Amino acid sequence: MNQKFIIKFEQGTLEQSYKIAETDVVDGINGVFEMLDDSFIKEVVAQFITMRKAFFESYERYN
């Protein structure tokens, strides 16, 4: 896709996408998987928590 790797994480109704130019990754798709280490995954999970909290707070203000 436009010479980019797209990494997508989904949790319920929430989604996070990351686009990385192929030229920024050493060793192709294997390099992408190397980037997805435990530290990165922990940050993704933390972002989902933040996203869910923001959504529910907004939803409560709406109702």
N, C-alpha and C positions, 0 to 999 in steps of 0.2 A: 504494500500500500504506500505509494509515493516514496519508496525507498526508506521506509520507516518500519521499525518494529513497534507493535502496539501491544501493551501489556494491560489486561483488564482484570480487575478484581470486583466481584459482586458479593454483596451480603444482603439478602432479602431484597428490598426495593432500592437499595443504595448501590452505587457503582463508582469506581475510581478507574480512570484510564491514564496511562502514561505512554507517550510517544517518544521514541528514541531513534534518531537518524542512524541508518545502517553504518554510516561512516564514523559514528562515535563509538561503535562497539567493536572491540577486538574479538576475533574468533567467531563471528557470526552469531547464530542462535545460541550456541554454547556460551558465548560471552554474556548474552542476555540472562541466561539461567544462573550464571555466576553472580550477576548483580543482585539477584533475588535471594539475598542471604537472610539470616534470622533477624538481624537488626532492621533491615528494610521492611520485612513482613510485620515486625512489631510496630513500626511506624504506620504502616497501612492500617493495621487493626486499630491503633489509637485514632487515626483519622476517621475511621468508621464510627467510633464512639462519639467523636466531636460532631460529625455530620448528623448522626441520629439525634443527639441532644439538641442541636440547633433546629432540626426539623420539628421535633416534638414541642419545643418552646414556641416556635412559630405557629404550629397547629393549635396549641392551647390559646394563643392570643387571638387566633381567627375564630375559635368557637366560643 
